[in-house]
Amino acid sequence: MTKTPRLTLIAGATASGKSRLALDMAAKTGAVIINADSQQLYVDLRILSARPSLEDEARAEHRLYGVADAAESWSVGRWTRAVMPLLEELTAQDRPALLVGGTGLYFNALTRGLADIPAVPDAVRDTVQAAYDLEGEAAFRRRLAEVDPTAAAAITPGDRQRLIRALAVAQATGRALSDWKADTKPLLAPGSYEALVVEPPRDRLYAACDVRVSQMIQNGALDEVRALLARNLYPTLPAMKAVGVPELAAHLSGATTLDQAVAAIRLSTRHYAKRQLTWFRNQTSDWARVSPGI
């Protein structure tokens, strides 16, 4: 008799209802709910990232929520280094786990693998970046094609960051970035988990996004952003680029009205949800689909 996997991956766009589904499943099975959302990692973004409420956290054990400071920048690799020991611990205890979130790259790392690429020295990265700025994209891309034709062909026009990264890795390691990525193994063994995507109809999802933005404003999102701005953090940090932070920061600086900021957040949230829907449809086509009421 085949043993049912004790780990379930639950992916979905923002406001799709995946957290509610996870809570319902945890109530029935006693599962631990583990965060797979890059913004819900940050302790400073409880409201804007729609982290589970204190009441929800009391209903089931939650892990990896609010564990990072806004001054930190968590990569996919850092998240996997945090989540894998936790999954191993729960497996050893024979406890079920629900891995829940909307960050597709996290799920990709678990089910397809994460390239173990050595760190690129700052000097190499700075030299490559200067070369890009001097040569321009077309000439730089031709140079990249000489050492990594796969990356040069795959990187979309205008993606300066990925072009620079590809050539910097090739120069620093002597090996093409595409070769590093190809030489990967899934972190989770096939058959060791079940996987599903929460995918409500788009019109219902967009309506839920709008409702969520209104709730965030009512629950104190403006104060949350005000506290972040008071810390004078680098604007390029992930927490500072989270949906809602730039828009409310513009309002707090006097550049927009609150109504304009809310409208901008609603639009950004819908665009974000659309990108997530597209990603999961393309990358997880073999996962089961569920459409709960939201």
N, C-alpha and C positions, 0 to 999 in steps of 0.2 A: 504494500500500500504506500503510495507517494505521500510524503509529509508536506503539509501546506507550509509555504514559506512564512517565517515570522516577521519579515520585513515587507512593508508596503510603501512604495513611492507614490506620492500624490502630488502631481504637478498641475499648474493652471495659472491663468492670467490673474492679475490683481482684481479683487472684488468678485471673483467667480464662485466663491462659496466653499473653497477647499478647506479652510480652517474650520468651518462649521461641520463639514463632512468628517474631518479628522476627529473632532470632539465627539461626534456621535459614535464613530467607530471605536474610539478609546473607551467610551463609557461601556461598550459591550464587551470589550476584550481586555481592558486594563493596560492597553498599549501606552508606551511613552511616545510623546509627540516631539519630533526633532526638527529644528528649523533648517530649511533649505532656501532661504530668501536673503539676498545680500544686504538689503536695507534693514531687515528686522534683527540683524546682528547688533545694531547700534543702540546702546542704552539711551542715547539722546533723542531717538526718533520713535518713541512709543506711539505717538499719535499719528504722525505723518506716514509711518510705515505700516499702520494698522496692525501693530503687534497685538497678540492675544491680550485681552484684558486681565486684570487681577482675578476677576470672577472665573474667567475661562481657565486660567492657570491653576485655580483651586480645584477645578473639576477633573483635571488630568495632569500628570507630570509633564512639564515642558523643559526641553533642553536646548541650549545654544541660542536662546533669545536674549537680546540685550546684554551680550557678553563683551562687546567691543566699545571702546571710546570713540567719539567722533574724530579725534585727532589721529586715529589709526586708519590704515588702509588694508583691508583684508582682501587677499587674492583668492582665486579658486584653490590654489595649492594650500594656502593656510587653512581654508575651510575644510578641505579633505583631511588635513592633518589633525584637525579637531574632531571631525565626525567619525573617522574610521575607528579610533580606539573606543569611542562611545558605542558604536555598533558592535564591536567585538565584545565589549563588556556586557551588553544586553543579551547577545547571543549566548555567552557563557552562562548567564543567569536564566536562559530560556524565557526571556521576556519579549513580548511582541513590540515592534517599533513602527511608527508611522513617520516617514520623512516627507515633510510638507513644505512647499514653497513655489515660487515663480521664477527662480533663477535657473534658466535652462542649462547654463554651463556647469552648474553644480551637478545636475543629473547626468550630463554628458560625461563628466569626469568619473562618476561612479560606474556608469554602464558601458562606456567606451574606452575610458582611460585618459590619463593626464600625462603629457610628455614631461619627463624629468629633465628639463633643460637647465644647464648650469647658469648661474648668474652672469650677466654681462658686465664687465668692469665699466665704471663711469667714464673713464677716459675713452674707451672704444665707442660707447654710445654717443658721447659728445662729438667725437670726430666724425662719426657717420652722420649725425644730425647736421653738423656744419656742412658736410658734403652735399647733403640733400638741399639745404638752403642755397648753396652756391650753384649747383648744377641744374636744379629744377627737377620736376617729377619725371619727365620723359627720359632724360639722360640717366637719372638715378635708377629708374626701372630697368633700363637696358643693362646697367652694371649689375643689378641684382640678378637679372636673368642669366648672367654668365656663371653664377655660383648656385643659384636656386631657381631654375626656370619654372618649377611648379608654383612656388610662392609668387613669383613675378606675374604669372598668368592668372592666379586666383585672386590676388588682392585687387579690390575695386579701385577705380580711378579716384584720386583725391584722398585716399586713406594714407596720409602721411605717416601716422604713428605705426601702422603695421608694416609699411615699407621699410622704415628705419629699423624697426625691430628685427625684421627678417635679415637684413644685411648685417646688422650688428651681431646677431647670433652666429651667422656664418663666419664672420671675421674673428669673433672671439673664441669659437669652439672648433673651427675648421670643418664644420659639418653643417649642411643645409638645415634650416628650420623645418622644412617640410619632411626631411628624413627623421628628425627628432620626433615630430608629431606622428609619423607613420609607425614608429617603433614604440607603441604603447599597448598596454593591456588593461582591461577593465578592472576597477578596484573591487567590484562585486562579482562573485562567480555567477555565471549564467544559471538560472534556475533557483537562485538563492533569495529571490524577491518577486513580488508581484508589482505591477506598475499600472497606473491609470492617470488619465488627464481629466480634470473637471472642465467641461466645455459647454457652457450654456449658450443659447442663441445670442448672436451679437447684440441685438437690440436690447435684450434683457441685461446683458453684461454692461453695456454703456449706461443704461439707466441706473444700474447698481453703482457704477463708478461715480455718477453725479451725486447720488445719495450719500455715498461715502465721503466725498469732499465736503458736503454740507455738515456732516457729522463731525469731521475733523475740525472744522472751524468752530463749531459749537463746543467741542471738547478741549479747546485751548491750543490749537496748532500755532496761532500767532505768538503766544508766549513761548512755545517750544522753539520757534525760529528766533525769537528775540534773544533767548538764552544762548543759542548757538552763535549768533552774531557777536554777542558780548565777549566771546572767547577769542575773537580775531583769528580764526583758523584759516588755513590755506583754502581758497575757494575751489581748488582742484581735488580736494579730498572727496571720496565717495559720499560721505554723509552730507556734505555741503552741496552736492549736485543732485540729491534725491528730489523726486518730484514734489513740488510744494515749497521747498526751501528757497530757490531763486525767486519764485514768484512772490512769496510773502516778504522776502528780503527787499524786493523792489518796492513793495508797498510801504514797508517800514522806513525806507530811505526817502519816501515822499514822491517817488517816481510814478506810482500808480495809486488809484483808489483801491479800497478793499474789494469792491465789486469787480473791478478789472482783474485784480489778483486771483480772485476765486474763479472767474471765467477762464483765466489762463491755466489755472490748476486743473480745472475740469477738462480742458482741451488736451493738456499734457497727459493727464491720466488716461484718457481715451486712446491717445496715440500710443502710449506705453502698453496698454492692454491689447491693442491691435497688433503691435510688434510681437508680443508674447504669444498671441493666438497663432500668428503666422509661424513663429519659431517652432512651437510645439507640434503644429500640423506637419511641418517639414521634417522635423528631427525625431518625432516619437509616433510615427504613423502606425506602428505595430502595438502601441499601448492601448488598453481598453479605454473607452470614453464613457463618462457619466455626465448627466446634466441635472443637477439638483435645482430645486426651486430657490431663486434668490430674489 
